[in-house]
Amino acid sequence: MDNRVALKEVDNVEIISLMDNTVDFNSANPNKEVHKVREWTRNRKGIEWTKKHFRLPFAEHGFSVLINIRSNENHHTILFDTGLSPEGVVINAKRMGIELADVECIVLSHGHYDHFGGLVNVSKIINRKNLRIIVHDDMFKIRGVINPDGSVRKLPRFPSGDQVAPAKYMQTKHPTLLLDDLILVSGEIPRKTDFEKGFPEHLEHSNGKWVPDPSIWDDRAIILNINHKGLVVISGCAHAGLINTTLFAQQITGVTEIYALIGGFHLTGKDWESRINQTIYKLEQLKPKIIVPMHCTGWRGKYAIRKSMPNSFIWNSVGNLYCL
């Protein structure tokens, strides 16, 4: 296919949940890929560091994951989204002993404030002139949402280039390979399904007035290809639709096996909960080995996934480490 990209395989991937809507530090999880925050920090940092420095991370209505990949001698670290609050991701990283200065690249899933809220402070912590922040043109739009009473709630603006300096924005709409071609940013995701219809109440301010913007074309995902396992697809909110996102990942990589689906699936709220059953039906056909619904999936969506795919489902907590 003309738009297929040569995404290289990686040997293994580690994903740390830096910010999500929920914390659960005590529930047992039989899945060997999941490591609770008290466990992995103690094992990696040592008992003395843990006693002196470790604090439990907290949750907020936002999303951020740290992704570490290894392939042969190559080791890369990227940050996908930066949560809601200005300091949340920075504080959680410090509590878990994570060095944000190791981040080589930041990718933003889309231009909503619960995904870019910590961007300015995170970029200052990293403080690297060659730090790239991967964005889409539409993230800089003036955006809003229609309230139930018909009024418009204006959303916070995306940070300017000056606010994130010395980091630099890299704008792209197309599938983009990063860091030795081991990480793929999906680019704009085609809308193929008949039930994933975007965000009906979403608006943009253009030519002096509010106009409909339901598609949210800046919504992108991270795609990884693990040797002998298959694709890992990580979505921030999946405004394009979880199924559309996954099908596009298969299309542009040529890899059919789905190993893990992780992130916000946007199955909560009156406009999205009606899509749960159709989403579940398609997920059962895709047969992911691991599925970790986060952030905007909602308890109804999570419950339905758990009921349908009990052996694949994992309930996320801020601080979870996934070794894939």
C-alpha positions as CSV (number, residue, x, y, z in Angstrom):
1,M,0.0,0.0,0.0
2,D,1.2,3.5,-0.8
3,N,0.8,4.8,2.8
4,R,2.5,1.8,4.5
5,V,5.4,2.7,6.8
6,A,8.4,0.6,7.7
7,L,8.0,0.5,11.5
8,K,10.8,-1.6,13.0
9,E,10.3,-4.2,15.6
10,V,11.3,-3.6,19.2
11,D,12.5,-6.3,21.6
12,N,10.4,-5.0,24.6
13,V,8.4,-2.0,25.8
14,E,7.8,-0.6,29.2
15,I,4.9,1.7,29.8
16,I,4.4,3.7,33.0
17,S,1.0,5.3,33.8
18,L,2.1,8.8,34.9
19,M,-1.5,10.2,35.0
20,D,-4.9,8.7,34.8
21,N,-8.4,9.1,36.3
22,T,-8.0,6.3,38.9
23,V,-5.6,4.9,41.5
24,D,-5.8,1.4,42.9
25,F,-2.6,0.4,44.8
26,N,-3.9,-2.8,46.5
27,S,-6.0,-4.9,44.2
28,A,-4.2,-8.1,43.1
29,N,-3.6,-8.6,39.4
30,P,-2.6,-12.1,38.0
31,N,-1.3,-10.7,34.7
32,K,2.5,-11.0,34.7
33,E,2.9,-8.0,32.5
34,V,1.6,-5.6,35.3
35,H,3.7,-4.3,38.1
36,K,2.2,-2.2,40.9
37,V,4.0,1.0,41.8
38,R,5.2,0.0,45.3
39,E,6.6,-3.2,43.8
40,W,8.6,-1.9,40.8
41,T,9.9,1.2,42.5
42,R,11.3,-0.8,45.5
43,N,12.9,-3.3,43.1
44,R,14.5,-0.7,41.0
45,K,15.4,2.1,43.4
46,G,16.1,0.0,46.5
47,I,14.6,-0.1,50.0
48,E,16.5,2.9,51.3
49,W,15.5,5.2,48.5
50,T,11.9,4.0,48.8
51,K,11.8,4.8,52.5
52,K,13.2,8.2,52.0
53,H,11.7,9.5,48.8
54,F,8.8,7.3,47.5
55,R,5.3,8.8,47.7
56,L,2.2,7.4,46.2
57,P,1.2,9.1,42.9
58,F,-2.2,10.7,42.6
59,A,-5.0,10.7,39.9
60,E,-6.7,13.4,38.0
61,H,-9.0,13.7,35.0
62,G,-6.0,13.5,32.6
63,F,-3.8,11.2,30.7
64,S,0.0,10.7,30.4
65,V,2.2,7.6,29.9
66,L,6.0,7.3,29.8
67,I,7.2,4.8,27.1
68,N,10.6,3.1,27.2
69,I,11.5,0.9,24.3
70,R,14.5,-1.4,23.7
71,S,15.7,-2.9,20.4
72,N,19.2,-4.5,20.4
73,E,21.4,-1.8,21.8
74,N,19.0,1.0,21.2
75,H,17.0,2.5,24.2
76,H,14.6,5.4,23.8
77,T,12.2,7.2,26.1
78,I,9.2,9.2,25.0
79,L,6.3,10.9,26.8
80,F,2.8,10.6,25.4
81,D,0.6,13.5,26.7
82,T,1.1,15.5,29.9
83,G,-2.1,15.3,32.0
84,L,-4.5,17.9,33.1
85,S,-2.9,20.0,35.8
86,P,0.3,22.1,35.4
87,E,2.3,20.1,38.0
88,G,0.6,16.7,38.2
89,V,2.9,14.7,35.9
90,V,6.0,16.4,37.3
91,I,5.0,15.6,40.9
92,N,4.0,12.0,40.1
93,A,7.3,11.4,38.3
94,K,9.3,12.7,41.2
95,R,7.3,10.5,43.7
96,M,8.1,7.4,41.6
97,G,11.8,8.3,41.0
98,I,11.3,8.9,37.3
99,E,13.8,11.2,35.6
100,L,11.8,13.3,33.1
101,A,15.1,14.7,31.8
102,D,15.6,11.3,30.0
103,V,12.6,12.0,27.7
104,E,13.8,12.4,24.1
105,C,10.5,13.4,22.6
106,I,7.0,14.4,23.6
107,V,4.0,13.4,21.6
108,L,0.6,15.0,22.1
109,S,-2.4,12.9,21.2
110,H,-4.7,15.9,20.5
111,G,-5.2,19.5,21.6
112,H,-7.5,19.1,24.7
113,Y,-6.4,20.5,28.0
114,D,-6.6,17.2,29.9
115,H,-3.7,16.0,27.7
116,F,-1.5,19.1,27.4
117,G,-2.1,20.7,30.8
118,G,1.4,19.8,32.1
119,L,3.2,20.5,28.9
120,V,4.8,23.8,29.8
121,N,6.2,22.6,33.1
122,V,7.3,19.2,31.7
123,S,9.2,20.9,28.9
124,K,11.0,23.2,31.4
125,I,12.0,20.2,33.5
126,I,13.5,18.4,30.5
127,N,15.0,21.7,29.3
128,R,16.6,20.4,26.1
129,K,17.1,22.5,23.0
130,N,16.7,19.6,20.7
131,L,13.5,18.3,22.4
132,R,10.8,17.8,19.8
133,I,7.1,18.1,20.7
134,I,5.1,16.3,18.0
135,V,1.8,18.2,17.3
136,H,-0.8,18.7,14.7
137,D,-1.9,22.1,13.3
138,D,-5.4,21.8,14.7
139,M,-4.1,21.7,18.3
140,F,-3.7,25.5,18.0
141,K,-7.4,26.1,17.2
142,I,-9.7,28.0,19.5
143,R,-12.0,25.3,20.7
144,G,-15.2,24.9,22.7
145,V,-18.0,22.6,23.7
146,I,-21.8,23.2,23.6
147,N,-23.3,23.1,27.1
148,P,-26.7,21.5,27.7
149,D,-28.3,25.0,27.8
150,G,-26.9,25.9,24.4
151,S,-24.1,28.2,25.6
152,V,-20.5,27.5,24.7
153,R,-17.8,26.5,27.1
154,K,-14.5,27.8,25.7
155,L,-11.6,25.3,26.3
156,P,-8.1,26.3,27.4
157,R,-5.7,27.3,24.6
158,F,-2.8,25.1,23.5
159,P,0.6,26.5,24.7
160,S,2.5,28.7,22.2
161,G,6.0,27.9,21.0
162,D,7.4,30.5,23.3
163,Q,5.9,28.8,26.3
164,V,7.6,25.5,25.7
165,A,11.0,26.9,24.7
166,P,13.7,25.8,24.3
167,A,11.8,22.8,23.0
168,K,10.5,23.0,19.4
169,Y,7.1,22.0,18.0
170,M,7.2,19.6,15.1
171,Q,3.9,19.7,13.2
172,T,2.7,16.7,11.2
173,K,-0.6,15.3,9.9
174,H,0.8,12.2,8.4
175,P,2.1,8.9,9.9
176,T,5.5,9.8,11.3
177,L,8.3,7.5,12.4
178,L,10.5,8.6,15.4
179,L,13.7,7.5,17.1
180,D,15.4,5.0,14.8
181,D,12.0,4.2,13.2
182,L,10.9,2.3,16.3
183,I,8.0,4.5,17.2
184,L,5.1,5.5,15.0
185,V,2.8,8.4,15.4
186,S,-0.3,7.5,13.5
187,G,-1.1,10.9,12.0
188,E,-4.7,11.6,11.0
189,I,-6.9,8.5,11.3
190,P,-9.5,7.7,8.6
191,R,-13.1,7.3,9.9
192,K,-14.3,3.9,8.5
193,T,-16.8,2.5,11.0
194,D,-20.4,3.6,10.9
195,F,-20.7,4.0,14.7
196,E,-17.6,6.1,15.7
197,K,-18.9,9.5,14.9
198,G,-16.5,11.8,16.8
199,F,-17.6,14.5,19.3
200,P,-21.0,16.0,18.3
201,E,-20.8,19.0,20.7
202,H,-17.3,19.9,19.8
203,L,-16.7,23.4,18.2
204,E,-14.0,25.5,16.8
205,H,-13.9,29.3,16.6
206,S,-13.4,30.3,13.0
207,N,-14.0,33.6,11.2
208,G,-15.5,35.2,14.3
209,K,-18.0,32.5,15.1
210,W,-18.4,29.1,16.6
211,V,-18.7,26.3,14.1
212,P,-19.1,22.5,14.4
213,D,-15.8,20.5,14.7
214,P,-16.9,17.0,15.6
215,S,-14.1,15.0,13.9
216,I,-11.1,16.3,15.9
217,W,-8.7,15.4,13.1
218,D,-5.6,16.0,15.4
219,D,-6.5,12.9,17.4
220,R,-3.5,10.5,16.9
221,A,-2.1,7.3,18.5
222,I,1.3,5.8,19.2
223,I,2.0,2.5,17.5
224,L,4.8,0.0,18.4
225,N,5.6,-3.4,16.9
226,I,7.0,-5.9,19.4
227,N,9.0,-8.8,18.0
228,H,7.0,-12.0,17.9
229,K,4.0,-10.4,19.6
230,G,2.4,-7.8,17.4
231,L,1.2,-4.2,17.6
232,V,0.8,-2.1,20.7
233,V,-1.6,0.8,20.1
234,I,-1.7,3.6,22.7
235,S,-4.5,6.1,22.4
236,G,-5.0,9.3,24.4
237,C,-8.7,9.7,23.9
238,A,-9.5,7.9,20.7
239,H,-11.8,10.6,19.4
240,A,-11.3,9.0,16.0
241,G,-12.7,5.8,17.5
242,L,-10.8,2.9,19.1
243,I,-11.7,0.6,16.2
244,N,-10.8,3.1,13.5
245,T,-7.5,3.7,15.3
246,T,-6.7,0.0,15.5
247,L,-7.7,-0.7,11.9
248,F,-5.5,2.2,10.7
249,A,-2.6,0.9,12.8
250,Q,-2.9,-2.5,11.0
251,Q,-3.3,-0.8,7.6
252,I,-0.2,1.4,7.7
253,T,2.1,-1.1,9.3
254,G,1.0,-4.2,7.5
255,V,0.9,-6.1,10.9
256,T,-2.4,-7.8,11.7
257,E,-1.6,-9.2,15.1
258,I,-2.8,-6.9,18.0
259,Y,-0.9,-7.5,21.2
260,A,-2.1,-4.6,23.4
261,L,-4.6,-1.8,23.3
262,I,-3.9,0.8,26.0
263,G,-5.2,4.3,26.8
264,G,-8.4,6.4,26.7
265,F,-11.1,4.8,24.5
266,H,-13.8,7.5,25.0
267,L,-16.8,5.3,25.7
268,T,-18.3,7.5,28.5
269,G,-21.1,10.1,28.2
270,K,-24.4,9.9,26.4
271,D,-23.0,10.2,22.9
272,W,-20.5,7.5,23.4
273,E,-22.0,4.9,25.7
274,S,-24.3,3.8,22.9
275,R,-21.2,2.7,21.0
276,I,-20.0,0.3,23.7
277,N,-21.6,-2.9,22.3
278,Q,-20.5,-2.3,18.8
279,T,-17.0,-1.5,20.0
280,I,-16.9,-4.7,22.0
281,Y,-18.1,-6.8,19.0
282,K,-15.2,-5.4,16.9
283,L,-12.7,-5.9,19.8
284,E,-13.6,-9.5,20.0
285,Q,-12.7,-9.9,16.4
286,L,-9.3,-8.1,16.8
287,K,-8.5,-10.3,19.8
288,P,-5.9,-8.2,21.7
289,K,-3.9,-10.2,24.2
290,I,-3.9,-7.2,26.6
291,I,-6.4,-4.4,26.9
292,V,-6.0,-1.5,29.4
293,P,-8.8,1.0,29.2
294,M,-8.0,4.3,30.9
295,H,-9.1,7.9,31.3
296,C,-12.2,8.6,29.2
297,T,-13.3,5.0,28.8
298,G,-15.7,5.3,31.7
299,W,-16.9,2.6,34.1
300,R,-19.6,1.3,31.8
301,G,-17.1,0.8,29.0
302,K,-14.5,-0.8,31.3
303,Y,-17.1,-3.1,32.8
304,A,-18.3,-4.2,29.3
305,I,-14.7,-4.9,28.2
306,R,-14.0,-6.8,31.4
307,K,-17.1,-8.9,31.0
308,S,-16.4,-9.7,27.3
309,M,-12.6,-10.2,27.5
310,P,-11.7,-11.2,31.1
311,N,-8.4,-12.7,30.3
312,S,-7.2,-9.6,28.4
313,F,-8.6,-6.9,30.6
314,I,-6.4,-4.9,33.0
315,W,-7.7,-2.2,35.4
316,N,-5.2,0.6,35.3
317,S,-3.9,2.6,38.2
318,V,-1.6,5.6,38.1
319,G,1.8,4.2,38.8
320,N,1.3,0.9,37.0
321,L,4.2,-0.4,35.0
322,Y,3.5,-2.6,32.0
323,C,6.4,-4.8,30.8
324,L,5.4,-6.0,27.3
